Amino acid sequence: MGQRDWLGVETRDEAGHIMYQEGAGYNPNGAPYGGNSFTTFTPNNNGGNAYTPVDFSGLVDTPMGQVASKIGLDLFKGGSQNAAFQYQKNMSMLKYYFNVNNSYVINKIKLLLFPIAHKQWARRIHRQNDSEVFLPARDDINAPDLYIPLMAFVTYILIFGYIMGASKQFTPEVLGKMASAGLFVLISEFSFIKLSLYLLNAYTVPFLDIVSFCSYKYVGVVLTMLVGLIFGQYPFYAVLIFTSICGAIFMVKTLKLVFPDMSMGGPKHKRNYFLMGVAVNQLILCYYLSYGAWSASSLSLPAPSQ
């Protein structure tokens, strides 16, 4: 027989194991309190309290439990396979934009700084598995990449940090602020181009292609800032004007190819307005990014030597 203590809060069997404890339920196996038995509280018809053990271990063996288990397993496998596929797809896409070599980097920088000398702007196409794909950057100088923009952007942040350090204003936070400002410029220009291409019914341009095109301006910005640091104020403005115009020409020549042939008619004037807006935008953004680094510090551009 079980034994109830004088407080009336627990019941023990003859071996001293707790079978009932207030707020915990009844353990039919006489296991110590805190064991693995799962109990539920059910009031009986007489108003008393009845504690009935519920065992869910047998549900898996029922037909409904087996169906539910199979569905859950299939969903888990499908989610895992989809996640792995998306990961491989994204990594393959990123590898495409970083598939460069030394020859491409040198020739691409020449193209960005002297776009007038470049004649063939169309991208090269390779036939693969009964489909046409664009060649990567190492095989096509007109292909976009993310290696040059990334290196140029990092160099831009480092030069800005040097300028702030020379003016005794450097703190780690200024690098984050300048990086945020550069990303804001990139996002703003990307949004403008993406929306304009959509409204003008242009060909679909991949997301990272536009990011690459918009980020090439940092090559000219870095060159401008280096010239300002080394040679002074007048060469700074001269190179700023030159690189800004080259950036505008590059963007116009590149984005012109994403529009259908309008020789037979169509809203050609709208396309021209868009390209003109892109060109003007390059001039403004290059000035903002180049001169903004100097204006953010108390360091003035070196005056030309007399």
HELIX and SHEET records of a PDB file:
HELIX    1   1 SER A   57  ASP A   61  5                                   5    
HELIX    2   2 PRO A   63  TYR A   97  1                                  35    
HELIX    3   3 ASN A  102  LEU A  113  1                                  12    
HELIX    4   4 PRO A  115  ALA A  117  5                                   3    
HELIX    5   5 ALA A  137  ASP A  139  5                                   3    
HELIX    6   6 TYR A  147  ALA A  166  1                                  20    
HELIX    7   7 PRO A  172  LEU A  199  1                                  28    
HELIX    8   8 PHE A  207  SER A  215  1                                   9    
HELIX    9   9 LYS A  217  PHE A  231  1                                  15    
HELIX   10  10 GLN A  233  LEU A  255  1                                  23    
HELIX   11  11 LYS A  256  VAL A  258  5                                   3    
HELIX   12  12 LYS A  268  SER A  295  1                                  28    
SHEET    1   A 4 GLN A   3  ARG A   4  0                                        
SHEET    2   A 4 GLU A  10  ARG A  12 -1                                        
SHEET    3   A 4 ILE A  18  GLN A  21 -1                                        
SHEET    4   A 4 GLY A  25  TYR A  26 -1                                        
SHEET    1   B 2 THR A  39  PRO A  43  0                                        
SHEET    2   B 2 ASN A  49  PRO A  53 -1                                        
SHEET    1   C 2 ILE A 125  GLN A 128  0                                        
SHEET    2   C 2 SER A 131  PHE A 134 -1                                        
END                                                                             
